[in-house]
């Protein structure tokens, strides 16, 4: 934070974040309602979202735990929620960012099919 950003890349866990984003994220993580506790956000608009929302969580994600995703997603009225256990999906690990890596590509087809049905 001394240099105006949080150097997550040096810790090997994520991309670097600007100081403002890091502080906002820290504030959200300190609130039991995560970002839904942020009175600066237009939270009433979340409930007005008519589009369907598909939200995943993964058993080995230490940041986006099933409970954390449940809290964050309660703001959306048209929600479909899925929690994947890795062994049943043929994955050794996925973590927080692994869904976007080639090893999880077989999971993308489910989302594409979900989108096509809408």
Order of alpha helices (4+ residues) and beta strands (2+ residues): beta-alpha-beta-alpha-alpha-beta-alpha-beta-alpha
